[in-house]
Amino acid sequence: MSSGNEQQRAGRGDAAPPEQLALIREAVRKAKSPRAKPRTWRGAELAKELPVARVLVDKGVLHLDRYFDYAVPEELDEAARPGVRVRVRFGAGGRNVREGRREGGGLIDGFLVERVAESDYPGALAALAQVVSPEPVLSPELLGLARAVADRYAGSVADVLQLAVPPRHARAEAIEMGAPPPPPAAPDPGSWRRYGRGAEFLRSLASGGAPRAVWTALPGPQWAEEIARAVQATLASGRGALVVVPAGRPAARVDAALRGLLGEGQHALLTADAGQERRYREWLAVRRGSVRAAVGTRAAMFAPVHNLGLVVIWDDGDASHSDDNAPFPHVREVLELRASRDKCAFLLGSWSCTVEAAQLVESGWAAPLVADREQVRAAAPLVRTVGDGDLARDEAARAARLPTLAWEIVRDGLRHGPVLVQVPRRGYVPRMACAQCRAPARCRHCAGPLAAQETGELRCGWCGREETAWRCPECGGFRLRAQVVGARRTAEELGRAFPAVPVRTSGREQVLDTVPGTPALVVSTPGAEPVAEGGYAAALLLDGWAMLGRPDLRAGEDALRRWIDAGALVRPQSAGGTVVVVAEPTLRPVQALVRWDPVGHATRELAERAELGFPPVSRMAAVSGTAEALAGFLGGAELPPDAEVLGPVPLPAAEAGRQRRAGGPPPGEEWERALIRVPPGSGAALAAALKTAQAARTARGGNDAVRIRIDPPDIG
């Protein structure tokens, strides 16, 4: 009886007597409801053949990173196949044994790895509690890959499988899927002919070969179609293909290119935007072999493609390719493992070139796939620079934040189409500096950075106090300028300068996918640049010094990559496309942009890092935690004899109300970080030593968290 009915009866004054309510309650108690499967299977017969199941429990702690044996009840014999999801009792201890079976413990999830006849464990075994699904989602190939990734990154297999196997959705599992479509015909090379060995690369894929290439793509939108042609060539050989891109927007472009070349039903799209049911359904289509190609974002690097013949990663320098959950695997490294384990082709593509990509070429593991200089000059826009000397002589630049050349390029570009303006930070005016000497403006009370609010007042970013009479302690000046002006403020300034032109912004609040080819100003943060129909007429890359001045080993490489990614959306020089970068023209990344030579920049960076012993030539691990926990961990770790410990040094405290950085300390805690560096050839020994030390620490019940990250993307 519902509460609503009871209220209606009470309003009419004919409520049921107490005796009648007691009878109803007693009837409910005695009612026979479907009973769940027994938790301990006490007295149940065991399976006649292979009565022991080896289970990988989903605990995610290093000292439990092994298999546990469970008894298989006869009722679960048929469903308990290797690879299925199961639920088991864990943590009961050896004393709680009845009738030869271990009982008690909490129910946790796991994967059934294999069935064996006997157990190596001498005591009593607990029984499998439940087979969650008959779908064998964990194949031996995926388990082997997960183990290799866990060993490389000093993590647990359970943590890797959380990234590799999506959550179950029962309705998706119930859908029947047919056989894969027949292989398509080998594609015409098309725009791959622009590259010296592009057509040869496609012919090798179509004939069943396994070439490995680092591909420096020419500017323009053809990259998605070129990836699709490589996938088609692989499918033509009867093998499968996997493409991993950094975000949903490029995934949609590759998806559209594949549908245009192959039609519907030839590939799966694996992105988080699709929702849990659709993503699991697409993943099942790949696992069951109904499709032989998959395109997706980071988690798709583990997609179980049958007979894998090609793995592709686009824009490996994008931070989205590095997972923020333990053990922090990078897509590039995982796909390298898959290419080596499956003996398949490997294609790393980008408009730019990372130092890691240059190392793959220099080591001979992969071959370069580049266009000649004539093709580069024909496809790239004209790049012009504005340095400090130009700004000092420019009256307009001293009064406003855009130099005269930038205004002229914007004005001329708007006559022919949209103009892209890239700003390196989000927000209104994040930080302020002296307009005369550029010294950072800091609070007089706590030395925190001063920031301008939308209301015009000046407040400290640390203590929140308002500053009404600021004066520069270096030069005595009292005028302020924005160190880095955000997208909204830039849009306002450009809107006032060009009142008849629409201004669009693309950033954290709203990321635009495309914009029409009509005149407009498009203000964007790096990575959020929309694609313009027909390409942008011009692009302004503002505040380059702020991107180059970051205290990070990758500052120059990242700045060049972001500039080239924006410049690749601009029309070629022959069509009037122009890029203006506001940065010192003598700096190496700026010179590489002017020449459109990302490979040369990456090669020189690699040589310098090899001389100094920096990654990726050396292997490095970052270990962070409280001072006491970090000291105890380093004291107990048996590091390789050639390991060098740098630090520890304090980590920046997490600001209240802001998103916590990956690997950073929790709010209110003070952490330190140590870097451990080893020469080439000792990376596996370093990972094994750190994993052993962490496992021993967790087994002893260490409460203070210590985080380990192999090859951290940001080392300062």
Secondary structure, DSSP 4 states (H G I P E B T S, - for coil): --HHHHHHHHHHT-PPPHHHHHHHHHHHHH---PPPPPSS-TTPPBPSS--EEEEEETT--GGG-S-EEEE-BGGGTTT--TT-EEEEEE---SS-EETTEE---EEEEEEEEEEESS-S--SPBPBEEEEEES-----HHHHHHHHHHHHHTT--HHHHHHHHSPPP-HHHHTS---PPPPPPPPPP-GGGGGSTTHHHHHHHHHTT---EEEEEPPSSTTHHHHHHHHHHHHHHTT-EEEEE-SSHHHHHHHHHHHHHHH-TTSEEEE-GGG-HHHHHHHHHHHHTTS-SEEEESGGGGG---TTEEEEEEE-TTSGGGB-SSTT--BHHHHHHHHHHHHT-EEEEEESS--HHHHHHHHTTSSEEE---HHHHHHHSPEEEEE-HHHHHH-HHHHHSSS-HHHHHHHHHHTTTS-EEEE-SS-SSB-EEEETTT-PBPB-TTT-PBEEE-TTS-EEETTT--B-SS---TTT----EEEEE--HHHHHHHHHHHSTTS-EEEESSS---SEE-SSS-EEEE-TT-PPEETT-BSEEEE--HHHHHTSSSTTHHHHHHHHHHHHHTTBPPGGGT-EEEEES-TTSHHHHHHHHT-HHHHHHHHHHHHHHHT-TTTSEEEEEEE-HHHHHHHHHH----TT-EEEEEEEPPPPPTTSPPPTTPPPTT---EEEEEEE-TT-HHHHHHHHHHHHHHHHHTT--S-EEEEES-S---
